[in-house]
Amino acid sequence: MSREFFTARTVGEALAGFRPARRTAVEDVGLAEALHRVPAADIRAPSAMPGFARSTVDGYAIRAADSYGASEGLPSYLDLAGAVRMGAAPTVVVSHGKCVAIPTGAVLPDGADAVVMVEYTAETMPGTIEVTRPVAPGSGLVRADEDAAAGDVLVSAGQPLRAPQLGFLAAAGVTTVAVHARPRVAIVSTGDEVVPPETAVLAAGQVRDATASALAGLVREAGGEPVVAGIVLDDRDALESTLRSALRDADMVVVSAGSSVGARDETAGAVAALGEIWCHGLAIKPGKPTLLAECAGVPLIGLPGNPLSALVVFQLVGVPLVWRLAGAERPPPQPSVRARLSRDLASATGRLDVVQIALRDGVAEPLFGPSALLSVLARADGYLVVPEPATGLDGGTEVEVILYR
């Protein structure tokens, strides 16, 4: 057992095995506040949708049988019995040999079982409609329960709400939904050399805390509420006290654990005193010195001190945890594009390599630099993952680049 790493795991093992049971409380919110929130239970239709049979085209409501055999050379002729107005119940009935003018979205009149598009009709004389194409029953309309029958699940529990689903709920008359509260994620920075970002003049050896601000952004993107807990010196007692306080109010704690082996040891010791360490070390580059633990039911991630490493690990492991705390079965997929790799990429078997990518005209250009440099991330359009079994990727290979939002 090495001094620095123990119980090392792959990223896949971490995502599959480190699954704390904690979930945030449930609260009721209006649709205006529900985007990307996670329903705590299935949301069902209170009644059939749309609630009435309606036309999907501008045309004429007819009995489909009256159009059978119709063609441009031998059209069917129907008597115009009236018209349906938008937003009103029909006042006419369709019978054999009759038709009713109807706009898109209007209520289908009794007796009709299809709507023929206006493009396939002509009014040859006042009150007579010529139909030049046959239609089958059900054409040009939706049934009263075609969107949903009463009691159907409109949105499943555990699926973050998207904008179209909000519209679907509004159409069903569901204006308030029970969702999980946004997870509170406490962000603790450590290091004798770390100072607040507003520090105007740095002393020799000091660095401004860039990681906390970036982590807060990732937490917000994942639907969480970041709580920046400040900077703690590399002192085990001070760190343990800060973590103990953070654990009382947070759903998750993230520690930027310093770059030195000693600083990581202090973090591991403080965390071990408060809970159980699940792993200390991930088979990933960058980001190997990562710690995962559970303290009194609250998940805790100890990140590397180097900003690039910390943000790469949090993107892959921390973000799914935030979504899980918020009740999501799985995080929403990130946008991605296919691109051609500009050069060969070497990799070590058994380790997940995360490579930052700049995209130029369909070409994926790898960006390299020390993990202490944020400029690499700032210039990247996204990243690609070289899986554990691979020994690298050849230049010219088509790769999937996961895009930063």
N, C-alpha and C positions, 0 to 999 in steps of 0.2 A: 504493500500500500504506500503510495507516495504521500508526501506531506501536503502537496497542493491539491491533488484531485483524488476523489474516492467515489465509489458508486457512479461511475461515468455511464451515461446513456446516450443512445442516438436520439436525434430530434423526433423521429417517428415513435420511438418508445416513450418519449416525454409527452407527445401529443396524445398517445393512446393510453398511457398509464397514469399520468399525473392529472387526475380528474377530481378535484375537490367537490364535495357535495353541496357546498354553500351556494345559495341563490339569493338574490336580493328580494326585498319585500314587494308585495303587489300593491299597485295604486291605480286609480281610475284617472284617465286623461281624455281630453277631447281630441278629435281628429287633427286639429291644428298642431297639437303637440305630440302626435303619435308616430311621425315618420321615423323609421328605423328602430322603434321600440319593439319589444318582444312580447306578444300576447301570452298571458299566463294560462289560458285555457282556449280551446277551440271557440271561434266566434261563428255562430250559426245564424242562418237567415230566419228572421221572425215571420216571414211570409214568402210566397212565391215571387220570383223576379223574372220579368218585369211586372208581373201581376195581371197582364192582359196580353192577348195576342196582338202583335203590332207589325206594321209593314216595315221592311228594310229597304224599300226602293220607292221612288215616285212612279206611280202607274195606276192600274185599275184592279180592284179586288173583284175576283171572279170565282166561279166554280171551275176547278181545273178541267173537269170533264167537258166543259163547253169549248175548250181550246184544242182538244185532241184532233189531230189531223190537219191543224191549221198550217199554212205556209204562205209565202209571198205570192205564189201563183193562185192559191186557193185559200184565202183568209176566212176566218170565222167572223161573223158579224153579231155584235151584242148591243142591246139597248142600254143607254146610259140612264141609270135610275137615280142618280144624285151624286153627292160628294161627301167625304168625311173631313171635318175640320180638325186641325191640330188642337190637342188639349180638351177635346170634347167627345162625349159618347156619340156613336153613330146614331142617326135617326132613320136610316134606311136599312133594308134587308136585301141581300143578294139572292135571287132565285134563278131558276133555269132561264138562260138566254139574256140575263141582265148583268150589268157591271156597275161598279161604283168608283169614281175617281178618289184616289187616296195618296197623300204625301208620305214621305219617309217618316216613320215614327208614330204615325196615327194608329188609332185602334181599328182592328180588323172588324168589319161589320158581320153580323150574324148571317149565316148561309154561305159565306165565302170560305174557301180553303186554300187559296193561292192568290198571289199578286203578280200580274204580268207587267214587266217594265214598260214605261211609256215609249222607249225606243222601238219596241216591237208592236206598236199600235199606231193607228191613225184615225182621225175623226173625218170619215168620208162625207158625212152630211150631219147637220145638227142633230144630236141625240143618238147617233149611231157610231159605234167604235169598231174599227177593223183590227183584228188580232192576227198577226202574221207568224207567230211562233207558239208552239204548244208549251204548256207548263205542267209540272207534276204537282200533286197535292203537297202543300208545305213550302212551295217555292216562293221566294220573295217575302217571307215573314218569319218571325220567331214566335214560339209558343209562349203561353203565359208563365211557364216555369222553366223556360229554356236556359236562362242564366242560372237559376237556382230554384229548387223546390223548397217549400217551407221545411226548416230543420236542417237543410244541407249545411255543411261546413263551408263558410266563406273564406276563412283564414285559419290555418292550423296553429295550434300552440307551438311555441319554440321557433317560429319563423319570423325573422325581423320584417316589419311592415314596410312595403314599398309604396311609392306614390300611386300606382294603379290600384293597389289593394285599398288604399284610403278612399279612392273614388268608388270602388265596389261596395265598401261598407256604407258610404254616404248614400248610394243608390238604394241600399237595403233599409235605410232609416236608422242605421247604427251610428250614433254620434259620439258615444263614449265607450272606451275599451279598457279592460283590465290588463295592465301590462306590468312587467317587472320594473322596479325603480332603476335608475342609472347607477351602475356600480361606482362606489367611491374608491378611488385608487390613490393611496398615499404614496408620494414619491420622496424618498430620502436620499440625499446626496452625502457622500462621505469623502474625506480626504483632507489632510493637513494643508494641502496646496490649493484647495478649491475655495473660491471666493464668489460672492454674488455677482450676477451679470452687470449690475449697475456700478460696480467698482470702476472708478474712472482711470486710476493709474495702478498698474500691477507692480508689485514688488518682485524681485528676482525669484523665479520658481513658482510663482502663483499662476493659476489659470482660472478664467471665469467659468462658472457652471453653465455649460451649454446643454448638457444632456437632459437636465430636468425640464427645460422648456420644450425640447424636442419630444421627450416622452409624454409630456402633457398633451401635445398635439396629437400623438398617436392614440392616447387614451380617449380624447374627444372624438376622433375619427371612428373609434370602436364603440361609441355610444356611452362611454364612461364619463365620470366627473373627476378630473384630476384635483388632488389636494397636495400642493407642494409643501412638504414638511420642513424644508430648510436643509442646512449643511451641518454635518456632525464631524468632529475631528476623529482621527484614527485612534479612538479610545474605546475599549470594549464596554466599559461600564456606561459611558455616555451613549454609545450606540444602542445598547440593550435598553436603556431607559427611554430613548426616543422611539425605538421600535415597539416597546410595550405600550406607550401612549398611542402610537399610530394604530396598533392592532385593535384598540378599544372602539374606534370609530370607523375604521375602513373595512371595505369588503375585500381589498387586496392591497398588499404592500410591495413596492418596488424599491430596491436599494441599488444605487449606483455605487459599486463596492470598492472603488479605488483600484489603482493599477498594479501596485506592488503585491508580492506574495504575502508580506506581513499584513497589509490592509485587508486582503481577502481572508486571511486567517482570523483576523479580528471579527469580520463579518460572520464567518462560519461559526465562531465561538458564541457570538451574541445570539445568533439564530438558534443554535443548538440548545441554548439555555431556555428558549421560549417555545420550542416546538420540535417537530421531527423533520430532519432533512431527508428529502426523497432522493435527490442526486446532487452531486457537486462535480460538475464537469459534463459538458455536452460534446459529442463528436461533430463539431461544426467549426468552420473557419469562415469569417472571424467569429469569436465568441465562446471559445472553449471554457474559460473559467466562469461558468454559469451555475448558480445554485437554485434549486427548487425545493421549497419546504412548505409545511402546513403548520401553522401556529394557532392553536385554539380554534380550528376550523377555518382560519383565514389563510388563503394561499399567499406565499411570499416568493418573490423572484429576486435573487441576488445577481445583478448584471456586472459584466466587466466594466472597469473604469474608463477604458477607451471609448469615446463617443460612438465611433462607427460600429464597433463590436456590440456595444450596448443596444443600439437601435436596430441592428440586424436581428439580434436574438429576440428583442421584444416584438418585432414585427412578426417573426415566425412562431414564437411560443407565447408571448405575453398577450398579444391581441386576441388570439383564440380563447384565452382564459377570461379576458374581460367579457367577451360575448357569452361565454358559458355562464359566468356569474349572472349575466342579465337574462338568463333563461333560454338562450339560443342553443339549438341542437348542434349547429355548426355555424361558423362565421359566414357572412355573405361572400361569394367569390370575388376576388379582386379582378379588375380588368386586366387583360393581357393582349399581346400581339405576337404574331410570328415574325421572326426576322432572321437574317442570315448572319452567322457569326463571322466576324472580320478576321479572326486569327485563331490559332490553336490555343486551347486552354488545358493546362496540366492540372491534375487532381490526384489526391491520395485515396486509395480504396479504403472504405470503412469510415469515411468522413464526408459530411455534407458540406460542399463548398457553395457559398453565396457570393456571386460576383456582381458588382454594380455595372450598369450598362447605360451608355449613351446611344440613342437611336438617331441614325442619319439615313434617310431615304431607304428604309427597309433593311439597313445594315446595323447589326448589334456590335458596338465597339466597347470592349471591356475597359473599365476604369480601375486603375490600381493605385495604391498608396498606403502608407502606414495607417493602422487602425486608429491612431490618434488624430487623424486628419478628417475633419467634417467636410472639407471641400469636396472630397470624393462623392459623398452622399448628396451634397448640394448640387453637383453637376449632373447627377444621374437622373435618367428618365424612368428607370426601373431596375429590376435585378433578375438574374437567372439563377437557377439552382442546379448544381451538378450533383446528382444523387450519389449515395454512399458507394454503390457497387462500381461506379465508373472510375476509370483511370484518367479521364479527361475528355475533351471534345475537340473534334477536328475543325479547323477553319473551313467556312463554307457550309457547315451544318445548319439546318433550320432549327431554331431554338424558340422556346416560349419565353418571352420577356414579360414578367409581371410588372405592371405599371404602378408608379406612385400616383396617388390621387392628387 
